[in-house]
Amino acid sequence: MSLANGRHYLAIPGPSVMPDRVLQAMHRPAPNIYTGEMVELTHSLVPDLKAIARTKHHVAMYIANGHGAWEAALVNTLSRGDTILILGTGRFCLGWGEMAKAMGIDCQIIDFGQRSDIDMEQVAAALAADTAHKIKAVLAVQVDTSTSVRNDIPALRQTLDAAGHPALLFSDNIACLACDEFHMDDWGVDVMVTGSQKGLMTPPGMAFVFFNDKADEARAKANLVTPYWDWRPRSAPDEYYRYFNGTAPTHHLFGLRTALDMIKEEGLENVWARHATLARAVWAAVEVWGQAGPTRPNIAAEQKRSHAVTTVNFGEGNGQRLRDWMTANAGVTLGIPLGGVEGAGGRKEDYLRIGHMGHVNAHMVLGLLANLQAGMAAMQIPHGPTGLEAAINVIAEG
């Protein structure tokens, strides 16, 4: 007998839970891709995507995952032999750098490790040392999905400005757009990338690159750009097919239209606040569990944690044991640890990742935490017994 039978809860940090409204919007026959509803719907997405990014500038849409957005950002702004600065705070910015290196770009890397955010003093030193301004772009993630760290993007822009350095500022927001607060224009971000499958609550398969005029000026000199990845025809198409350089991802667009409607109905500030409260509930439970056991959040300082995902070390292989127990007994799937996050002796098995992004609410998060606490009790993992009560108090306070 298993208590897992019933509607399964996918609590991984992406793909996130898809709202029924989004799935229902996608469940329809193929549309005409030349005139009519599909064309008008696609046009309507642009201002709403810009509103979520908080930009008045440009957005290019791609049929791709987040890695496609990475590549599009690189090829539209850089040339072979250019130098970029990679600010590693987990797997993903380092992975972006690996892609750039394979394209013939010289990557200068500062790796801040698996439990730290970006150290602005080290960035300032690297920029000051670059007296010839060889560094063309500085790449960072706002939230790294592997470590769950949230980097201070406004402080990074201030560091660039204080150094008088002209490099473009790139921000990877794949994990956190429409979850963690973000203001592209006010924060001075030149290029931002994201995907459809997390805060935007749409199945994987669409990627977005937001860019300002300064970044588009770099496009004029970039020798890596190719016809498919070129953002200019996609961001200002003279014919409909140029949005996607071919056939549109029709059913993703129907789903995305509904997801954007849902965000507008709730209000973006309310979406941010909901994510912040649910994240604090998760953190409260984790911290109380850790008072009498090995459990600890991967990122110690609350102000440096993402509101979209929390990476947790449960100690001694307990992360894997809990994930397996939750799947078999509670009907919940939690995120596996990703590269770079390791416990004592190099054990990835100590970790799990809790996704709390997109279409999530209080009963989903509290149910997840209650079952995690039940799993720790079932497997006799030492823990503070009132973790769930701490989370409930956060929800009660709102």
N, C-alpha and C positions, 0 to 999 in steps of 0.2 A: 504494500500500500504506500502511495506517495501523496503528499499534500500539494504536489506541484500541478496536479490536473486542474485545468481552468485556463484563464487568459494569461499567457506568459508576459512577463515584464522584462523588456530588454533595457537594462540600466547600464549599458556601456556608453563611453563618451563618443558616440557616433558610429554608425547611423543612430540618430536619436529616435524616440517614439514618433511615429507618423500619425497625426490627427486623423480621425475618421473622416472629417470634412475634406482633408487633402486627398485621401485615398478615394473617396467618392467622386471628387472632382476629376480624378484621373481615369475613373472607370467609365469610359465612353468610347464610341467609335472614333476612328481616325478622322481628323478634320481636313478641310481644304487648306492647303499650305500656301496658296497664292493670293487669295483675296478674302475679305470678310473678317469673321470673328477672330481667327488666329492672329491675323496681322494686327488688329486693334488691341488684342490682349497683350501681345508682345510689346507694343509701344507703351502700354500702360504700366509695364513692370519697371521701366527705367526710372521715372521720378520716385517711385516707392523704394527701389533699391538704394538710390542716392540718399533718400531721407533716413534710411536705417544706418547707412555709413556716415551720415552727417557731412555730406559733401555737395557742393554745387558744381563739381567738375564732371568727370567722364566715367562711364562704366562700360566694359566689354564683357559679353557673355560667351561662354564656351561650353561645348559638350565635352566634359572632362571631369576628373576628380581634382583634389587639391594639388596634386603633383603637376597637373596640367596648368593650373593657375600659376604655380611657381615658374614653370617654363615660359609661360606667356610674359610674365613680369620681367624675366631675365632677357629674353630675346628682343623685346621692344625697347630696351634701354641700354644694352651693353654690347661691346664688341670683343672679339677674341683678343686676349692679352690685357684686357682691363683688369683692374684690381678692385675687389670688394672686401668689406669687413663683415665677417660672420660672427654674431654674438650668440654663442651656444648656451642654452639653459635647459638642455634635454635633447631628445632625439631630433626634433623637427627642424630647427634652424640649421643644425649640423647637416641634416639631410638635404636641405636646400643648397647648402654650400657644396655638398658632394655632386649635386646635379650641375651646379655652375662650373665646378672644376672639370667635369666631363665635357663641357661645352667649350673649354679652352680659356676660361676665366681664372685669373689668379686669386685665390682665396686666402686672405689673412684672417686667422681664426683666434678668437678669445673664447675659451671654454670655461664657463663659470660653474660647471659641475651639475649634479643631479638634484641638489637641494637649495640652490641659490638663484636669485634673480640677477639681472645685469648690474654690475658694479660700475657706476658712471665715472668714477675716478680712473679706472683702467681704460675705459673708452676715451676719456679726455686725453690720457697720455698717448694712446695710439693715434688719435687725431693730431695732437700737437707734434708728434714725430713725423707725420706725413706733410712735411713742409712743401713738397712739390704737388700736393693734392692729387696723388696717384689714385687714391681711393675714390671710386666713382659712386659707390652706393654702400649704405650701412643696412644690413639685414637683421631683423629681429622678429621674434614671435611675441604677440601680446600675451597669449596663453600657450604654453607647451602642453599638449595633451598627455605626454608621457609622465612628466613630473608634476603637473598641475600648477606650476608657477605662473604668476601674472606679473609681467614686466611693466615698468613705468614708462610708457611711450612718450608722454609729454616731457618727462625729464630727459629722455634720450634726444628729443628735438632741442631742448634747451642746451644740452651738452654740445651738440653740433653747432648751434648758433654762437655759443660762448667761445668756441674754438675758431669761429669764422670760417668753417669748412663748408664747401659747396656740395658735398656728397648728397645724393638722393637718400631719403629715409624710406625704407620698405618695412611694412608691418604685415606679418602673417596672422590673420584673424579667422583662420579656418575653424578653430575650436570654439570661438567665443563671440562672433558677431551676433547681435541680438540676444546675448546673454550677459556679457560684461560691458560696462559703459565704454563707448568709443565715440570720438569726435574727430573725424579725419582732417577736416580743414582747420579747426581750432587748435588741434594738436600738431599741425605742421607735417602731416604724413604725406609723402609724395606718391607712393604706390601702396595699395592695400589689396591683399588677396583673400578670398574666402570660397567656401563651397556650399552646396545646397543642403547637406545632409545633417546639419547640427542645429544651430539656432534658427535656421530658416525652415526647418521641419518638413523638408521635401526629400524624396529618395535620392541617394547618391547618383551623380551623373551630370550635374551642372557645376561650373566653376565661374568665378567672377573676378575681374581685375578692375579696381578703381584707380584712377590716376589723374593727376593735375596737369596743368599746362607746362610746368617745369619738366615733369617726366616726359611729356610728349615732345618737348624740344630735344631731349636725349634720343627719342625715337628717330629723329632725322639723321642722326649720325651712327646709329646702331647697325653693325654689319651681321648680326646674328638673326635678324628678323626674317621670317619666312611667310609665304602667303597665307597659310592657314592660321598661324598664331598672330598675325598682324592685328593690332587692336584698333587701328584707325577706321577701316571700313566697318568693323563691328560696332564701334561707339557712335558713328555718324553715318549709318547706311543710306546710300542713295537708292537702293533697292532692297526689298525685304529679305531676300535670301542672304544678303551680306551680314546680317546679324550673326549668322552661324556658319557662314562660308559654305552653304549648302542647306540640306533639309534641316528644319528646326526640330528640337527635341519636344515634340508637340505635347505629349502627356505630362512631361515634367513641367512644362509651362502652365498647363491647367492647374497642376498641383501647387506650383509656386505662387500663382495668382491668388489662390485661396489662402495659402499660408501668409502671404503679405497682407491680405485682408484681415486675417485673424490678429496679426500684430498691430495693425492700425486700429482695430476695434478695441483692443486692450490698452493701447497707448504704449509707445516704446519705453517711456520712463517707468511705467508700471511693469512692463516686462523685465526691465533691469532690476526693479525693486523686488519682484517675485523671485528672481534668480538669487538675489543677495540674501533674502530671508531663508530660502530653502538651503542655500549653501551653509549659512550659519547654523541651521539645524543639524546638518551632517557633521559639521565641525564640533558642535557641542557634544554630540553623542560620542564621537571618536575620542575627544579629549577626556571625557569621563571614563570611558572604557580603559583608557591608558593609565588611569590613576591606580589601578590594581592589576595591571598586566602589561604586555609588551606593545600594545597598540599605540601608534603615533602617526600624525599626519606627516607626509613627506616634506611639506613646507611649513616651517615652524611659525612664522609670523603671519597672522591673519591677513594683514593688509597686502601681503604678497601672494595670496591664494586666489585661484580662479573661482568665479561663481558658476562655472559650467561643469567642472570636473574636480574630484578630490582623489589624489593618490595616497593610499594608506599602507603603512607597514604594520602587519599583524604579528611579525616575528616567527622564526623557526618553521618556515614552510606553511604557516597558517593561512596565508593569503590564498594559496591554491586550494587548500583543504576547504576553506570557507566558500570559495567560488563553486567548487564541486558540490558541496552540501546544498548551497542555495539553488543551484540548477536542479538537483535531484529531488529536493524536499520542499522548496518554497516557490518554484516556478519563476525564479529571477535569474537573469544572466548578468554577471558583472564583468568589468573589463580586465583583460589580462595585462600584466606589466609589459612595458615596451623597453627597447634597448636603452641601457645606461642606468636604469633604476635597479639597484641591487642592495640586498641586505647583507648581514654579516656573512663572511665567507663567500661572497658573490652570489647569494641566493636570490634569484628573481622570485622564487616561490613565496617569499615573505609578503609580497605586495599584491594588492588588487586596486583597481580604479573604479570609482563610483561616478557614473555619469548622472548629472542633474541639470540637463540642458534641454531647451526647447519646450516641448509639450509635456511638462511635468507640473504636478501640484502637490499640495500638502499630504493628501492621503497616499499618494504614490511614494513619496519620500519617507513618510513615517512608517508605511508598511515595509519598505525596504529595510529601514533601520531596525524595526522590530524583529524581522526575520534574521538579520545579521546577529542581533543579540541572542536570538534563539539558537542560532548555529554555534555561537561561541559557548553557550551553555551545553548544547548537545555534545560538543567535542571537548568539553572541559578546558577551554582556553581561558586562562585567568583574565578577568575584566571587571571594571567597576560596574556594579549592578544597576545603576540608575542612569545609564547613558540615554536610554529612550526617554526617560522623564526629562532630561536636560533638553533633548530635541523638542519635546512637546512644549516645554516652556518657551522656547524660541518662537514656535508657531503661535502660541497663545498671545505672546507679546506683539507679534506681527511685524 
